[in-house]
């Protein structure tokens, strides 16, 4: 059955939010979003139980290696293509090129990290996210779960039992 | 106070810190008008130099690196403590960085933007500045990768890019918070610039990981950039420049001057926007501790330079370090010693380092001292190299003075606009270090 509704629980403290997340995870629901005004380790642990670390680190490694290798190739090739012979220094002066390679490692590492972050976080996204409320960037914790119509009322009652300040059911499709 | 956790609600944090974005008052407009006037002065002077030639600047043989390179090194130095506060202290989990790191990062970006102008202004034909970049051209020329000046191009442009990315990424959750409270044009602006951030757990997971990597990349970068700037000097054999102590000496000096600039900027902000609950005396004491530490390193480096000049038995080095305190520019030398070594000693006294007016004064003195330090390094060494027939002196021109004043206007123009357009204090991080709300408050922990 198509999941057409989002049940949005609005919580005011970490414990109630964690209880609601455990409830949702206990029901084998993976299609949920937890909104918090700031990263909170306690809630992260509950929400990401058994999940892998962020793949952004692979982008950083790839960017850094690309920058380092690219810079060495660039400096060596350009120095051979247009040799500037000064003070008996070798044309391919690796110690000098290490500085360029270092800077390019950092530069591309950072730029690739940025790309990885945007890609995995699904931003920019200028469409409204179902279940998101403005207060979730201010002082509330929100838990939004996509459900079918039959499940919505039951989940709403369960969120209220967990201590939600308010529970909203929103039709999304 | 052993630590600092604001005992206020999240709503209050938003109310207090987003109030900075309210329409500006007369004071802000006056400051902006002053900054723009300085920019106009600098722009006018530079246009004269471009139209009529570099001869309008006082630089002449033997002092071919004059005020412009002094200004360049000064502004790169100012940039550094922004990265120190945002990245290095983040890795050390120093909580006292939270209320000041955003303004310090903004300072970094705007200071590098200012610094980057000076090598171009210094060029005789500034419209050819892109010749510094390795780009394919019809003459089949490539740049000289062995030149420290080219290392500078890579280091400073990398620093500008990475610190800008770091700055913008840090801003995104706070812009989203501002978006959810704004109306009208501001709401539209924040919708675009927050990139649709919602603060979902999936976004935070990647954000926290990426932020850590940015900090880990920025930390060695900040050390490398001022080291590379110091190699502009140290890789030559000019007396007073050719020394291995330059990289750590420059990095410590940069952090020293940057922290002083953070104090110079935040004290009026604290007063104007009533931020006493967020920028407490405890925060200023922490900055003072770092200032005392870096002032000690700088003082030690000055003494080491003199000792090595004497110990080396090299007549050119020995003469150079006699010329600094007793030669033509001795006022700059003693001014530097007073501002960087003597004046910061007052911060050892708790009564003085907790006095905001005194701190403001000391921060300005330190910045004057750090400008004089770069002046000493450049002017003294170039005016007394090896052959007495090649010695010479220097006269400031009005063009250089106007451009230097213009650079301060340029920097403060960006800063003033920034604090009125985007959140200048990190809401998210301040909320993060507060004790989170619990059903049973007794179970709260950190």
Interface residues (C-beta under 8 A of the other chain):
Chain A: X12 X13 X14 X15 X16 X33 X34 X35 X36 X37 X38 X39 X40 X42 X43 X44 X47 X48 X53 X54 X56 X57 X60 X64 X74 X75 X78 X79 X81 X82 X84 X86 X89 X93 X96 X97 X99 X100 X102 X103 X104 X106 X107 X109 X110 X111 X113 X114 X116 X117 X118 X120 X121 X122 X123 X124 X125 X126 X127 X129 X132 X134 X135 X136 X137 X138 X139 X163
Chain B: X9 X10 X11 X14 X134 X140 X141 X142 X143 X144 X145 X146 X150 X151 X154 X155 X158 X161 X162 X165 X166 X169 X172 X173 X176 X177 X179 X180 X181 X191 X192 X195 X196 X197 X198 X199 X200 X201 X202 X203 X204 X205 X206 X207 X208 X209 X210 X213 X214 X217 X218 X220 X221 X224 X228 X428 X429 X431 X432 X436 X437 X438 X439 X440 X443
